[in-house]
Amino acid sequence: ARVIVDRDSGRSRGFGFVNFTTEESASSAMNAMDGQELDGRNIRVSFANERPPGSRGGYRGDGGFGGGYGGGSNDF
């Protein structure tokens, strides 16, 4: 498992990633944990999506910020 932390403060950003050896074990864990309460908060568990190389997000040059690493929704 890997918890994502803020590079400046070192504090957790509130999400992380867990690798499984089989798709079956990943699906089982997701079904068992999605929506459960952890430390007084409901957690959301879903499969992560692969991001194409170079899509880390950040400034787009048109006044906005893109998705990618740290942008958009953050899932387990």
PyMOL Python script that loads the backbone (N, CA, C, O; Angstrom):
from pymol import cmd

cmd.read_pdbstr("""\
ATOM      1  N   ALA A   1       0.851  -1.184   0.000  1.00  0.00           N
ATOM      2  CA  ALA A   1       0.000   0.000   0.000  1.00  0.00           C
ATOM      3  C   ALA A   1       0.889   1.237   0.000  1.00  0.00           C
ATOM      4  O   ALA A   1       1.995   1.232   0.541  1.00  0.00           O
ATOM      5  N   ARG A   2       0.378   2.290  -0.619  1.00  0.00           N
ATOM      6  CA  ARG A   2       1.116   3.550  -0.679  1.00  0.00           C
ATOM      7  C   ARG A   2       0.148   4.687  -0.395  1.00  0.00           C
ATOM      8  O   ARG A   2      -0.820   4.881  -1.130  1.00  0.00           O
ATOM      9  N   VAL A   3       0.406   5.440   0.670  1.00  0.00           N
ATOM     10  CA  VAL A   3      -0.398   6.609   1.023  1.00  0.00           C
ATOM     11  C   VAL A   3       0.244   7.822   0.355  1.00  0.00           C
ATOM     12  O   VAL A   3       1.452   8.027   0.471  1.00  0.00           O
ATOM     13  N   ILE A   4      -0.550   8.617  -0.337  1.00  0.00           N
ATOM     14  CA  ILE A   4      -0.038   9.784  -1.036  1.00  0.00           C
ATOM     15  C   ILE A   4       0.037  10.950  -0.057  1.00  0.00           C
ATOM     16  O   ILE A   4      -0.936  11.276   0.623  1.00  0.00           O
ATOM     17  N   VAL A   5       1.223  11.577  -0.003  1.00  0.00           N
ATOM     18  CA  VAL A   5       1.444  12.677   0.938  1.00  0.00           C
ATOM     19  C   VAL A   5       1.764  13.961   0.172  1.00  0.00           C
ATOM     20  O   VAL A   5       2.275  13.929  -0.947  1.00  0.00           O
ATOM     21  N   ASP A   6       1.448  15.085   0.806  1.00  0.00           N
ATOM     22  CA  ASP A   6       1.772  16.392   0.255  1.00  0.00           C
ATOM     23  C   ASP A   6       3.280  16.568   0.288  1.00  0.00           C
ATOM     24  O   ASP A   6       3.909  16.329   1.319  1.00  0.00           O
ATOM     25  N   ARG A   7       3.862  16.979  -0.815  1.00  0.00           N
ATOM     26  CA  ARG A   7       5.332  17.072  -0.865  1.00  0.00           C
ATOM     27  C   ARG A   7       5.890  18.194  -0.003  1.00  0.00           C
ATOM     28  O   ARG A   7       7.047  18.141   0.412  1.00  0.00           O
ATOM     29  N   ASP A   8       5.076  19.212   0.271  1.00  0.00           N
ATOM     30  CA  ASP A   8       5.556  20.320   1.096  1.00  0.00           C
ATOM     31  C   ASP A   8       5.394  20.060   2.592  1.00  0.00           C
ATOM     32  O   ASP A   8       6.322  20.264   3.374  1.00  0.00           O
ATOM     33  N   SER A   9       4.193  19.604   2.979  1.00  0.00           N
ATOM     34  CA  SER A   9       3.919  19.435   4.411  1.00  0.00           C
ATOM     35  C   SER A   9       4.220  18.026   4.915  1.00  0.00           C
ATOM     36  O   SER A   9       4.425  17.827   6.112  1.00  0.00           O
ATOM     37  N   GLY A  10       4.249  17.050   4.012  1.00  0.00           N
ATOM     38  CA  GLY A  10       4.459  15.667   4.421  1.00  0.00           C
ATOM     39  C   GLY A  10       3.215  15.001   4.974  1.00  0.00           C
ATOM     40  O   GLY A  10       3.262  13.841   5.384  1.00  0.00           O
ATOM     41  N   ARG A  11       2.082  15.732   4.990  1.00  0.00           N
ATOM     42  CA  ARG A  11       0.819  15.184   5.501  1.00  0.00           C
ATOM     43  C   ARG A  11       0.100  14.395   4.419  1.00  0.00           C
ATOM     44  O   ARG A  11       0.250  14.668   3.228  1.00  0.00           O
ATOM     45  N   SER A  12      -0.682  13.414   4.850  1.00  0.00           N
ATOM     46  CA  SER A  12      -1.471  12.607   3.927  1.00  0.00           C
ATOM     47  C   SER A  12      -2.426  13.486   3.137  1.00  0.00           C
ATOM     48  O   SER A  12      -3.005  14.429   3.675  1.00  0.00           O
ATOM     49  N   ARG A  13      -2.587  13.171   1.859  1.00  0.00           N
ATOM     50  CA  ARG A  13      -3.546  13.884   1.020  1.00  0.00           C
ATOM     51  C   ARG A  13      -4.923  13.223   1.076  1.00  0.00           C
ATOM     52  O   ARG A  13      -5.860  13.694   0.433  1.00  0.00           O
ATOM     53  N   GLY A  14      -5.051  12.147   1.832  1.00  0.00           N
ATOM     54  CA  GLY A  14      -6.353  11.520   2.038  1.00  0.00           C
ATOM     55  C   GLY A  14      -6.675  10.389   1.088  1.00  0.00           C
ATOM     56  O   GLY A  14      -7.820   9.940   1.030  1.00  0.00           O
ATOM     57  N   PHE A  15      -5.695   9.921   0.344  1.00  0.00           N
ATOM     58  CA  PHE A  15      -5.925   8.780  -0.534  1.00  0.00           C
ATOM     59  C   PHE A  15      -4.640   7.994  -0.700  1.00  0.00           C
ATOM     60  O   PHE A  15      -3.556   8.451  -0.339  1.00  0.00           O
ATOM     61  N   GLY A  16      -4.785   6.815  -1.247  1.00  0.00           N
ATOM     62  CA  GLY A  16      -3.623   5.962  -1.456  1.00  0.00           C
ATOM     63  C   GLY A  16      -3.929   4.885  -2.459  1.00  0.00           C
ATOM     64  O   GLY A  16      -5.008   4.862  -3.051  1.00  0.00           O
ATOM     65  N   PHE A  17      -2.986   3.996  -2.653  1.00  0.00           N
ATOM     66  CA  PHE A  17      -3.111   2.913  -3.615  1.00  0.00           C
ATOM     67  C   PHE A  17      -2.668   1.605  -2.974  1.00  0.00           C
ATOM     68  O   PHE A  17      -1.713   1.566  -2.199  1.00  0.00           O
ATOM     69  N   VAL A  18      -3.384   0.529  -3.313  1.00  0.00           N
ATOM     70  CA  VAL A  18      -3.045  -0.805  -2.824  1.00  0.00           C
ATOM     71  C   VAL A  18      -2.930  -1.717  -4.033  1.00  0.00           C
ATOM     72  O   VAL A  18      -3.815  -1.723  -4.889  1.00  0.00           O
ATOM     73  N   ASN A  19      -1.857  -2.484  -4.116  1.00  0.00           N
ATOM     74  CA  ASN A  19      -1.677  -3.457  -5.198  1.00  0.00           C
ATOM     75  C   ASN A  19      -2.089  -4.834  -4.710  1.00  0.00           C
ATOM     76  O   ASN A  19      -1.832  -5.197  -3.562  1.00  0.00           O
ATOM     77  N   PHE A  20      -2.725  -5.596  -5.582  1.00  0.00           N
ATOM     78  CA  PHE A  20      -3.147  -6.953  -5.277  1.00  0.00           C
ATOM     79  C   PHE A  20      -2.516  -7.911  -6.283  1.00  0.00           C
ATOM     80  O   PHE A  20      -2.156  -7.522  -7.394  1.00  0.00           O
ATOM     81  N   THR A  21      -2.391  -9.168  -5.870  1.00  0.00           N
ATOM     82  CA  THR A  21      -1.770 -10.154  -6.757  1.00  0.00           C
ATOM     83  C   THR A  21      -2.743 -10.674  -7.806  1.00  0.00           C
ATOM     84  O   THR A  21      -2.323 -11.108  -8.879  1.00  0.00           O
ATOM     85  N   THR A  22      -4.039 -10.637  -7.509  1.00  0.00           N
ATOM     86  CA  THR A  22      -5.026 -11.114  -8.480  1.00  0.00           C
ATOM     87  C   THR A  22      -6.178 -10.112  -8.578  1.00  0.00           C
ATOM     88  O   THR A  22      -6.447  -9.362  -7.640  1.00  0.00           O
ATOM     89  N   GLU A  23      -6.843 -10.115  -9.718  1.00  0.00           N
ATOM     90  CA  GLU A  23      -8.012  -9.263  -9.900  1.00  0.00           C
ATOM     91  C   GLU A  23      -9.132  -9.688  -8.959  1.00  0.00           C
ATOM     92  O   GLU A  23      -9.901  -8.856  -8.478  1.00  0.00           O
ATOM     93  N   GLU A  24      -9.215 -10.986  -8.702  1.00  0.00           N
ATOM     94  CA  GLU A  24     -10.248 -11.510  -7.795  1.00  0.00           C
ATOM     95  C   GLU A  24     -10.075 -10.956  -6.381  1.00  0.00           C
ATOM     96  O   GLU A  24     -11.054 -10.549  -5.755  1.00  0.00           O
ATOM     97  N   SER A  25      -8.846 -10.937  -5.873  1.00  0.00           N
ATOM     98  CA  SER A  25      -8.626 -10.415  -4.522  1.00  0.00           C
ATOM     99  C   SER A  25      -8.865  -8.904  -4.473  1.00  0.00           C
ATOM    100  O   SER A  25      -9.349  -8.388  -3.466  1.00  0.00           O
ATOM    101  N   ALA A  26      -8.532  -8.196  -5.547  1.00  0.00           N
ATOM    102  CA  ALA A  26      -8.793  -6.758  -5.599  1.00  0.00           C
ATOM    103  C   ALA A  26     -10.291  -6.480  -5.599  1.00  0.00           C
ATOM    104  O   ALA A  26     -10.754  -5.594  -4.881  1.00  0.00           O
ATOM    105  N   SER A  27     -11.050  -7.224  -6.393  1.00  0.00           N
ATOM    106  CA  SER A  27     -12.503  -7.043  -6.442  1.00  0.00           C
ATOM    107  C   SER A  27     -13.146  -7.368  -5.110  1.00  0.00           C
ATOM    108  O   SER A  27     -14.056  -6.668  -4.668  1.00  0.00           O
ATOM    109  N   SER A  28     -12.678  -8.423  -4.471  1.00  0.00           N
ATOM    110  CA  SER A  28     -13.211  -8.819  -3.171  1.00  0.00           C
ATOM    111  C   SER A  28     -12.971  -7.732  -2.123  1.00  0.00           C
ATOM    112  O   SER A  28     -13.870  -7.397  -1.353  1.00  0.00           O
ATOM    113  N   ALA A  29     -11.763  -7.190  -2.100  1.00  0.00           N
ATOM    114  CA  ALA A  29     -11.438  -6.133  -1.141  1.00  0.00           C
ATOM    115  C   ALA A  29     -12.254  -4.870  -1.425  1.00  0.00           C
ATOM    116  O   ALA A  29     -12.745  -4.221  -0.501  1.00  0.00           O
ATOM    117  N   MET A  30     -12.394  -4.529  -2.697  1.00  0.00           N
ATOM    118  CA  MET A  30     -13.155  -3.339  -3.049  1.00  0.00           C
ATOM    119  C   MET A  30     -14.616  -3.501  -2.630  1.00  0.00           C
ATOM    120  O   MET A  30     -15.194  -2.582  -2.049  1.00  0.00           O
ATOM    121  N   ASN A  31     -15.210  -4.639  -2.912  1.00  0.00           N
ATOM    122  CA  ASN A  31     -16.611  -4.878  -2.549  1.00  0.00           C
ATOM    123  C   ASN A  31     -16.814  -4.880  -1.035  1.00  0.00           C
ATOM    124  O   ASN A  31     -17.851  -4.437  -0.543  1.00  0.00           O
ATOM    125  N   ALA A  32     -15.828  -5.377  -0.305  1.00  0.00           N
ATOM    126  CA  ALA A  32     -15.950  -5.452   1.152  1.00  0.00           C
ATOM    127  C   ALA A  32     -15.751  -4.099   1.823  1.00  0.00           C
ATOM    128  O   ALA A  32     -16.354  -3.837   2.864  1.00  0.00           O
ATOM    129  N   MET A  33     -14.917  -3.234   1.249  1.00  0.00           N
ATOM    130  CA  MET A  33     -14.548  -1.994   1.937  1.00  0.00           C
ATOM    131  C   MET A  33     -15.242  -0.738   1.426  1.00  0.00           C
ATOM    132  O   MET A  33     -15.349   0.235   2.172  1.00  0.00           O
ATOM    133  N   ASP A  34     -15.711  -0.723   0.197  1.00  0.00           N
ATOM    134  CA  ASP A  34     -16.323   0.490  -0.355  1.00  0.00           C
ATOM    135  C   ASP A  34     -17.547   0.880   0.465  1.00  0.00           C
ATOM    136  O   ASP A  34     -18.456   0.071   0.652  1.00  0.00           O
ATOM    137  N   GLY A  35     -17.570   2.114   0.951  1.00  0.00           N
ATOM    138  CA  GLY A  35     -18.687   2.622   1.730  1.00  0.00           C
ATOM    139  C   GLY A  35     -18.609   2.335   3.222  1.00  0.00           C
ATOM    140  O   GLY A  35     -19.476   2.776   3.977  1.00  0.00           O
ATOM    141  N   GLN A  36     -17.595   1.610   3.658  1.00  0.00           N
ATOM    142  CA  GLN A  36     -17.443   1.299   5.077  1.00  0.00           C
ATOM    143  C   GLN A  36     -16.942   2.529   5.839  1.00  0.00           C
ATOM    144  O   GLN A  36     -16.369   3.451   5.257  1.00  0.00           O
ATOM    145  N   GLU A  37     -17.169   2.519   7.140  1.00  0.00           N
ATOM    146  CA  GLU A  37     -16.694   3.608   7.988  1.00  0.00           C
ATOM    147  C   GLU A  37     -15.303   3.282   8.518  1.00  0.00           C
ATOM    148  O   GLU A  37     -15.038   2.163   8.958  1.00  0.00           O
ATOM    149  N   LEU A  38     -14.428   4.265   8.470  1.00  0.00           N
ATOM    150  CA  LEU A  38     -13.070   4.137   8.984  1.00  0.00           C
ATOM    151  C   LEU A  38     -12.742   5.417   9.741  1.00  0.00           C
ATOM    152  O   LEU A  38     -12.741   6.500   9.156  1.00  0.00           O
ATOM    153  N   ASP A  39     -12.469   5.301  11.015  1.00  0.00           N
ATOM    154  CA  ASP A  39     -12.164   6.468  11.863  1.00  0.00           C
ATOM    155  C   ASP A  39     -13.243   7.541  11.748  1.00  0.00           C
ATOM    156  O   ASP A  39     -12.935   8.731  11.683  1.00  0.00           O
ATOM    157  N   GLY A  40     -14.502   7.120  11.723  1.00  0.00           N
ATOM    158  CA  GLY A  40     -15.620   8.053  11.699  1.00  0.00           C
ATOM    159  C   GLY A  40     -15.959   8.637  10.334  1.00  0.00           C
ATOM    160  O   GLY A  40     -16.806   9.525  10.240  1.00  0.00           O
ATOM    161  N   ARG A  41     -15.316   8.158   9.282  1.00  0.00           N
ATOM    162  CA  ARG A  41     -15.569   8.667   7.931  1.00  0.00           C
ATOM    163  C   ARG A  41     -15.873   7.512   6.994  1.00  0.00           C
ATOM    164  O   ARG A  41     -15.259   6.449   7.090  1.00  0.00           O
ATOM    165  N   ASN A  42     -16.816   7.717   6.093  1.00  0.00           N
ATOM    166  CA  ASN A  42     -17.079   6.707   5.072  1.00  0.00           C
ATOM    167  C   ASN A  42     -15.974   6.773   4.032  1.00  0.00           C
ATOM    168  O   ASN A  42     -15.579   7.852   3.590  1.00  0.00           O
ATOM    169  N   ILE A  43     -15.479   5.595   3.648  1.00  0.00           N
ATOM    170  CA  ILE A  43     -14.417   5.566   2.649  1.00  0.00           C
ATOM    171  C   ILE A  43     -14.977   5.114   1.310  1.00  0.00           C
ATOM    172  O   ILE A  43     -15.958   4.374   1.243  1.00  0.00           O
ATOM    173  N   ARG A  44     -14.342   5.570   0.264  1.00  0.00           N
ATOM    174  CA  ARG A  44     -14.704   5.180  -1.097  1.00  0.00           C
ATOM    175  C   ARG A  44     -13.541   4.388  -1.668  1.00  0.00           C
ATOM    176  O   ARG A  44     -12.398   4.843  -1.641  1.00  0.00           O
ATOM    177  N   VAL A  45     -13.833   3.213  -2.181  1.00  0.00           N
ATOM    178  CA  VAL A  45     -12.805   2.342  -2.730  1.00  0.00           C
ATOM    179  C   VAL A  45     -13.178   2.030  -4.170  1.00  0.00           C
ATOM    180  O   VAL A  45     -14.302   1.608  -4.444  1.00  0.00           O
ATOM    181  N   SER A  46     -12.246   2.232  -5.091  1.00  0.00           N
ATOM    182  CA  SER A  46     -12.487   1.916  -6.498  1.00  0.00           C
ATOM    183  C   SER A  46     -11.168   1.582  -7.166  1.00  0.00           C
ATOM    184  O   SER A  46     -10.094   1.805  -6.608  1.00  0.00           O
ATOM    185  N   PHE A  47     -11.268   1.048  -8.365  1.00  0.00           N
ATOM    186  CA  PHE A  47     -10.060   0.737  -9.125  1.00  0.00           C
ATOM    187  C   PHE A  47      -9.456   2.028  -9.663  1.00  0.00           C
ATOM    188  O   PHE A  47     -10.177   2.910 -10.130  1.00  0.00           O
ATOM    189  N   ALA A  48      -8.145   2.136  -9.596  1.00  0.00           N
ATOM    190  CA  ALA A  48      -7.446   3.294 -10.157  1.00  0.00           C
ATOM    191  C   ALA A  48      -7.375   3.147 -11.667  1.00  0.00           C
ATOM    192  O   ALA A  48      -7.388   2.036 -12.198  1.00  0.00           O
ATOM    193  N   ASN A  49      -7.300   4.269 -12.345  1.00  0.00           N
ATOM    194  CA  ASN A  49      -7.161   4.269 -13.799  1.00  0.00           C
ATOM    195  C   ASN A  49      -5.726   4.585 -14.163  1.00  0.00           C
ATOM    196  O   ASN A  49      -5.088   5.433 -13.539  1.00  0.00           O
ATOM    197  N   GLU A  50      -5.219   3.893 -15.185  1.00  0.00           N
ATOM    198  CA  GLU A  50      -3.881   4.189 -15.695  1.00  0.00           C
ATOM    199  C   GLU A  50      -3.901   5.577 -16.315  1.00  0.00           C
ATOM    200  O   GLU A  50      -4.879   5.957 -16.960  1.00  0.00           O
ATOM    201  N   ARG A  51      -2.848   6.322 -16.127  1.00  0.00           N
ATOM    202  CA  ARG A  51      -2.726   7.636 -16.743  1.00  0.00           C
ATOM    203  C   ARG A  51      -1.652   7.558 -17.830  1.00  0.00           C
ATOM    204  O   ARG A  51      -0.604   6.947 -17.623  1.00  0.00           O
ATOM    205  N   PRO A  52      -1.907   8.168 -18.977  1.00  0.00           N
ATOM    206  CA  PRO A  52      -0.876   8.148 -20.022  1.00  0.00           C
ATOM    207  C   PRO A  52       0.365   8.902 -19.565  1.00  0.00           C
ATOM    208  O   PRO A  52       0.262   9.831 -18.765  1.00  0.00           O
ATOM    209  N   PRO A  53       1.531   8.515 -20.060  1.00  0.00           N
ATOM    210  CA  PRO A  53       2.759   9.209 -19.668  1.00  0.00           C
ATOM    211  C   PRO A  53       2.657  10.702 -19.959  1.00  0.00           C
ATOM    212  O   PRO A  53       2.139  11.109 -20.999  1.00  0.00           O
ATOM    213  N   GLY A  54       3.156  11.510 -19.033  1.00  0.00           N
ATOM    214  CA  GLY A  54       3.179  12.950 -19.224  1.00  0.00           C
ATOM    215  C   GLY A  54       1.891  13.653 -18.856  1.00  0.00           C
ATOM    216  O   GLY A  54       1.763  14.853 -19.099  1.00  0.00           O
ATOM    217  N   SER A  55       0.915  12.935 -18.267  1.00  0.00           N
ATOM    218  CA  SER A  55      -0.366  13.570 -17.942  1.00  0.00           C
ATOM    219  C   SER A  55      -0.460  13.859 -16.447  1.00  0.00           C
ATOM    220  O   SER A  55      -1.440  13.488 -15.801  1.00  0.00           O
ATOM    221  N   ARG A  56       0.536  14.506 -15.907  1.00  0.00           N
ATOM    222  CA  ARG A  56       0.556  14.769 -14.469  1.00  0.00           C
ATOM    223  C   ARG A  56      -0.317  15.939 -14.077  1.00  0.00           C
ATOM    224  O   ARG A  56      -0.430  16.243 -12.890  1.00  0.00           O
ATOM    225  N   GLY A  57      -0.933  16.600 -15.027  1.00  0.00           N
ATOM    226  CA  GLY A  57      -1.792  17.733 -14.682  1.00  0.00           C
ATOM    227  C   GLY A  57      -0.985  19.001 -14.579  1.00  0.00           C
ATOM    228  O   GLY A  57       0.144  19.075 -15.065  1.00  0.00           O
ATOM    229  N   GLY A  58      -1.569  20.004 -13.941  1.00  0.00           N
ATOM    230  CA  GLY A  58      -0.886  21.269 -13.786  1.00  0.00           C
ATOM    231  C   GLY A  58      -1.394  22.306 -14.760  1.00  0.00           C
ATOM    232  O   GLY A  58      -2.462  22.140 -15.350  1.00  0.00           O
ATOM    233  N   TYR A  59      -0.648  23.360 -14.931  1.00  0.00           N
ATOM    234  CA  TYR A  59      -1.084  24.491 -15.744  1.00  0.00           C
ATOM    235  C   TYR A  59      -1.167  24.101 -17.215  1.00  0.00           C
ATOM    236  O   TYR A  59      -0.244  23.490 -17.754  1.00  0.00           O
ATOM    237  N   ARG A  60      -2.285  24.458 -17.869  1.00  0.00           N
ATOM    238  CA  ARG A  60      -2.503  24.101 -19.268  1.00  0.00           C
ATOM    239  C   ARG A  60      -2.128  25.215 -20.226  1.00  0.00           C
ATOM    240  O   ARG A  60      -2.020  24.973 -21.429  1.00  0.00           O
ATOM    241  N   GLY A  61      -1.927  26.417 -19.737  1.00  0.00           N
ATOM    242  CA  GLY A  61      -1.615  27.522 -20.615  1.00  0.00           C
ATOM    243  C   GLY A  61      -2.837  28.296 -21.054  1.00  0.00           C
ATOM    244  O   GLY A  61      -2.700  29.322 -21.721  1.00  0.00           O
ATOM    245  N   ASP A  62      -4.040  27.835 -20.699  1.00  0.00           N
ATOM    246  CA  ASP A  62      -5.268  28.544 -21.076  1.00  0.00           C
ATOM    247  C   ASP A  62      -5.981  29.096 -19.853  1.00  0.00           C
ATOM    248  O   ASP A  62      -7.180  29.372 -19.901  1.00  0.00           O
ATOM    249  N   GLY A  63      -5.257  29.256 -18.769  1.00  0.00           N
ATOM    250  CA  GLY A  63      -5.847  29.820 -17.559  1.00  0.00           C
ATOM    251  C   GLY A  63      -6.418  28.792 -16.607  1.00  0.00           C
ATOM    252  O   GLY A  63      -6.929  29.150 -15.545  1.00  0.00           O
ATOM    253  N   GLY A  64      -6.341  27.523 -16.966  1.00  0.00           N
ATOM    254  CA  GLY A  64      -6.901  26.489 -16.103  1.00  0.00           C
ATOM    255  C   GLY A  64      -5.860  25.481 -15.693  1.00  0.00           C
ATOM    256  O   GLY A  64      -4.695  25.565 -16.080  1.00  0.00           O
ATOM    257  N   PHE A  65      -6.290  24.551 -14.922  1.00  0.00           N
ATOM    258  CA  PHE A  65      -5.408  23.489 -14.479  1.00  0.00           C
ATOM    259  C   PHE A  65      -5.968  22.162 -14.943  1.00  0.00           C
ATOM    260  O   PHE A  65      -7.183  21.963 -14.933  1.00  0.00           O
ATOM    261  N   GLY A  66      -5.105  21.256 -15.346  1.00  0.00           N
ATOM    262  CA  GLY A  66      -5.533  19.964 -15.856  1.00  0.00           C
ATOM    263  C   GLY A  66      -5.647  18.934 -14.778  1.00  0.00           C
ATOM    264  O   GLY A  66      -5.269  19.160 -13.628  1.00  0.00           O
ATOM    265  N   GLY A  67      -6.174  17.793 -15.163  1.00  0.00           N
ATOM    266  CA  GLY A  67      -6.262  16.653 -14.249  1.00  0.00           C
ATOM    267  C   GLY A  67      -4.930  15.962 -14.165  1.00  0.00           C
ATOM    268  O   GLY A  67      -3.881  16.584 -14.336  1.00  0.00           O
ATOM    269  N   GLY A  68      -4.970  14.688 -13.905  1.00  0.00           N
ATOM    270  CA  GLY A  68      -3.738  13.932 -13.769  1.00  0.00           C
ATOM    271  C   GLY A  68      -3.379  13.778 -12.321  1.00  0.00           C
ATOM    272  O   GLY A  68      -4.263  13.752 -11.464  1.00  0.00           O
ATOM    273  N   TYR A  69      -2.124  13.677 -12.028  1.00  0.00           N
ATOM    274  CA  TYR A  69      -1.656  13.422 -10.670  1.00  0.00           C
ATOM    275  C   TYR A  69      -2.150  14.532  -9.742  1.00  0.00           C
ATOM    276  O   TYR A  69      -1.752  15.689  -9.880  1.00  0.00           O
ATOM    277  N   GLY A  70      -3.007  14.177  -8.812  1.00  0.00           N
ATOM    278  CA  GLY A  70      -3.497  15.147  -7.848  1.00  0.00           C
ATOM    279  C   GLY A  70      -4.685  15.948  -8.327  1.00  0.00           C
ATOM    280  O   GLY A  70      -5.234  16.737  -7.557  1.00  0.00           O
ATOM    281  N   GLY A  71      -5.106  15.777  -9.572  1.00  0.00           N
ATOM    282  CA  GLY A  71      -6.254  16.511 -10.080  1.00  0.00           C
ATOM    283  C   GLY A  71      -7.460  15.609 -10.191  1.00  0.00           C
ATOM    284  O   GLY A  71      -7.312  14.406 -10.407  1.00  0.00           O
ATOM    285  N   GLY A  72      -8.618  16.146 -10.052  1.00  0.00           N
ATOM    286  CA  GLY A  72      -9.836  15.354 -10.177  1.00  0.00           C
ATOM    287  C   GLY A  72     -10.073  14.516  -8.939  1.00  0.00           C
ATOM    288  O   GLY A  72      -9.590  14.838  -7.854  1.00  0.00           O
ATOM    289  N   SER A  73     -10.817  13.440  -9.109  1.00  0.00           N
ATOM    290  CA  SER A  73     -11.138  12.608  -7.943  1.00  0.00           C
ATOM    291  C   SER A  73      -9.978  11.687  -7.621  1.00  0.00           C
ATOM    292  O   SER A  73      -9.215  11.291  -8.501  1.00  0.00           O
ATOM    293  N   ASN A  74      -9.861  11.361  -6.377  1.00  0.00           N
ATOM    294  CA  ASN A  74      -8.775  10.517  -5.913  1.00  0.00           C
ATOM    295  C   ASN A  74      -9.359   9.262  -5.322  1.00  0.00           C
ATOM    296  O   ASN A  74     -10.129   9.318  -4.362  1.00  0.00           O
ATOM    297  N   ASP A  75      -9.000   8.133  -5.887  1.00  0.00           N
ATOM    298  CA  ASP A  75      -9.571   6.854  -5.498  1.00  0.00           C
ATOM    299  C   ASP A  75      -8.511   5.891  -5.043  1.00  0.00           C
ATOM    300  O   ASP A  75      -7.339   6.013  -5.400  1.00  0.00           O
ATOM    301  N   PHE A  76      -8.933   4.938  -4.255  1.00  0.00           N
ATOM    302  CA  PHE A  76      -8.062   3.828  -3.890  1.00  0.00           C
ATOM    303  C   PHE A  76      -8.087   2.846  -5.005  1.00  0.00           C
ATOM    304  O   PHE A  76      -7.423   1.812  -4.932  1.00  0.00           O
TER     305      PHE A  76
END
""", "prot")
cmd.dss("prot")
cmd.show_as("cartoon", "prot")
cmd.util.cbc("prot")
cmd.orient("prot")
